[in-house]
Amino acid sequence: MPALIGAGIAVYFALPREPAPALGILALITVASMRYAASRMPALRLALDATLLVVLGFVLITTRSAIVDAPILDRRIGPVEVRGYVELAEPREGRGERLTLLVYHLAGMPGDAWPQRVRVRAMAGGDGFAPGDAVILKAHLAAPAAPALPGGFDFSRYAYFAGIGAVGYSLSPPLADPEAPPPPVTLQFLAGIQRLRRAIGARIDRVLSGETAAIAKALVTGERGGIPEATNTAYRDSGLFHILSISGLHMAIMGGAVFFAVRFMLALVPALALRYPVKKWAALAAAGGSLAYLAISGTTFATLRSFIMISIMFLAILLDRPALALRNVAVSALIILLLFPESLLDVGFQMSFAAVVALVAAYEALRQRGGAPRLASSGVLGFVLVFVGGVVLSTLVASAAVTPFAIYHFHKTQHYGVLANLLAVPICNLVVMPAALATLVFMPLGLESGPLQLMGLGIDAMSATARYVAALPGAVGVVAAIPTQAFALVVAGGLWLALWQGRWRVAGIALLAAGAAIAPLAARPDVLVGRDGRLVAVRADDGRFVAISAAQARFELRRWLEHDGDARSPEQAVAGAGLTCDSVGCVAKVRGTRVAISRHAASVADDCAAADVLVLAVPAPGGCTSPVKVIDFLAVRTAGTHALYIDGARQVRVRTVAQERGVRPWSPPHPWSAEGRRLAAARATANSPADATGHQAGPTAEHEFSRRGVARFSAPLHMLDTLQLPRPEVEDEVDEGGDN
């Protein structure tokens, strides 16, 4: 069921335009009616059942999209006064805090145009605000960032479903707003939880320090902002980054530790153990402990997803069912997709369920063979062999399951990830997380020092492992982007292998092979033009990009290099050979095609006459018809990053971010684009008053000037500079392509 519902959700996201609201409901009614009429035809009924689940997934996501719909900022504004309640405060190492605010006032805009939430990077020096606090600050705001290139991560889609309509940065530390109305009850509750989390963090800081304390707080309270970036990099490059983020691993350890501890203590009382279902009591206690850990760890989507998964397993124990079964995993996925259908595209959701499905499928296969229980019962040596073998097997299975997702989303592989996990995961399972549980148990008594010191020793051992493995030659491999079709085939093949039984399972291998075969066949762009027209990269003779860029475009260029499977830094790409530049621009020869990048009015005429592809950071002048493609300021402003594919002499294909995204609630057409102008004209006509005859008045003169003026837009260079997109280094989007 979850796989078919997920297919319907995927269909929605693949559409180029938002479907009509009634389309899904009509399809659901139609298929349900056909299913009822085909009740006596088993084969047709089975096909219609599958179709019904696909349509149900489509209806779920269209409904969810309508529910979360909220205004999105359509232009850059600021400095502007923002007042809002703090929903989330995330310390950033050396960079103040990142605040998510529930807006109740935005100066200079009507109330119906206020974004529901804004995410801003606040300067250090504030009072340390918690959820529920009302703050006031001056900020520059912009719409959530579009993808850095066609097919890249779309932060604006994530922000839409999170209710975030603007991102930006503050110009001064936030201040408390004494005139704010009382916050919502939910935020008042979150404020109490946040105070508890901060108190726990303060107690940890009294015993541990530095990196060790920061990791301990991340594992106990979910607060990762204090971890040094060098430590994050070491864990990421070694394949251990999943340990730093509270997920199913941590929730399972915490819940499992409570379950076995309570069951053990109850078993010590014969009067209880012989008369009552102490196993079920332990499951209830473990569910309660997991709920408490969910609250303390921040109640993020990842921890909520993990809590749902572990709760289903404890529910299975209460119902006398096997806790580890693919059926339970399917129920967990079904609940999450029913509540948050957009989570299908969340990389955390995908990787978590890929690992869990693979592990449970392997466990069920071993259980059917029965070898491990017999070996474990043969004495201490047998138990040790089973434990070590289980760690090795689970690491291999989980690593194999998540590798396709890491390649597709992050374009990287950790070559020694299995080694790192073999060394670090047992430390996490047997030392760090049990010590974290003991810390929470003994902290109310003031006895947390001992467990924290033990936890610190385990953390130091994990960090040493991460640094050692990350420093090994070739620890990290980079992989160019693979086609979505290849990724889909690999995922389908993996699910087929895990879910089917008997001879049918072999078909999954064919799907995996097909996906692997077409994975290297993705077309790679020959020229990339950034979303402000200033950043340009061309493919040199060595097959790698060489770029011309202002220093502020490092974030965007880094995404391009990662997507291309290039391990170089942005600085190395800019310094590469392949471009011939002077004071007025650059030229390059790419696949026999002359690419000119004009940076000054003095070079435009010559470039128009000689270039096959012309890139301008200003609007193109009239009469420039010789180049087969002209990419100017207006083109990239309205359609985002352009990817050019050169197929032959004067044969150039263009893909843009706007084409890839389509017109969706999270990606409305740019006001300067043809569709944006049509929509603006339609709104102006709809909102204009009717004349005495009942006819609508035409567009206003101001609107008509706006509509016609864009096509012949011209402005001095200093004005064009004010129209640039907010720079990634000074706005919140710098974090969105990373670890979120």
Number of C-alpha atoms within 10 A of each C-alpha: 15 20 17 18 26 26 19 24 26 19 14 21 19 12 14 14 15 14 12 9 12 11 12 21 18 13 17 20 13 12 18 17 12 16 20 11 11 15 12 10 10 10 11 14 17 14 11 19 18 16 21 23 21 23 27 23 28 27 25 22 27 24 15 17 18 12 10 14 16 21 19 26 19 16 13 18 16 17 15 17 15 22 23 25 28 25 23 22 21 18 20 18 13 11 12 18 23 21 24 21 26 25 20 18 17 17 14 11 10 9 12 9 14 21 23 21 26 27 26 23 26 27 17 16 12 15 10 13 23 23 25 25 21 26 22 20 21 20 22 21 26 24 25 29 23 22 23 24 26 21 17 17 19 21 19 24 23 19 22 22 21 14 19 26 27 29 28 27 23 23 16 14 18 24 18 17 15 9 9 16 10 12 17 11 10 11 20 17 12 20 20 13 19 23 15 15 21 16 12 19 19 14 17 23 17 11 14 20 13 11 17 20 23 20 29 28 28 21 21 24 23 24 24 21 21 18 22 16 12 10 16 19 16 21 25 21 25 28 25 26 16 15 20 20 19 23 22 23 19 24 26 20 19 21 26 21 19 23 23 15 15 19 21 15 12 19 15 10 10 10 10 12 16 10 8 12 13 18 20 19 17 25 25 20 19 26 25 15 20 27 20 12 23 23 20 20 22 21 19 14 14 19 24 20 25 24 24 21 24 26 25 21 24 26 18 19 19 18 11 11 13 15 19 19 16 20 16 22 21 18 17 22 23 18 16 20 20 17 12 16 27 23 23 18 15 13 15 18 17 15 19 20 20 24 21 22 24 23 22 20 20 15 18 14 12 13 12 8 10 11 11 17 14 12 16 16 12 10 10 11 12 16 17 13 14 19 14 14 13 14 17 16 16 21 21 17 21 19 21 15 22 18 16 23 21 17 20 20 15 22 21 23 20 23 19 18 24 20 16 23 25 17 17 21 18 15 18 22 18 12 18 26 24 20 22 21 22 18 24 18 14 14 17 10 8 10 14 20 17 14 22 27 16 16 27 24 16 24 23 15 16 24 21 15 21 27 19 14 25 25 14 13 9 11 17 21 15 18 20 20 24 24 17 14 14 24 21 15 21 24 21 18 22 20 17 19 21 20 14 14 10 7 7 10 17 14 13 22 16 14 21 21 15 16 23 17 11 15 20 14 12 14 10 17 19 20 23 26 27 25 29 26 26 23 21 24 26 24 21 20 13 9 10 20 26 25 26 22 19 11 13 14 19 20 18 22 28 19 21 21 22 19 25 19 19 19 17 13 13 21 14 11 21 20 12 14 14 20 24 11 14 9 9 13 21 18 20 21 18 17 15 12 18 18 23 28 27 26 18 13 12 11 16 21 13 11 24 22 13 14 22 22 24 25 28 27 25 25 20 21 16 7 8 16 11 15 20 14 20 20 22 21 22 22 23 22 20 20 20 26 27 26 20 21 18 18 12 10 12 15 12 16 12 15 19 22 23 23 15 17 23 18 17 15 19 25 19 16 21 18 19 21 18 15 14 16 20 15 14 18 19 13 12 17 16 14 12 15 13 13 10 8 6 8 10 14 15 16 19 13 9 8 15 14 11 17 20 11 12 15 13 10 14 14 10 8 11 8 10 14 13 10 13 15 15 22 17 18 15 14 21 23 25 15 13 17 18 10 10 10
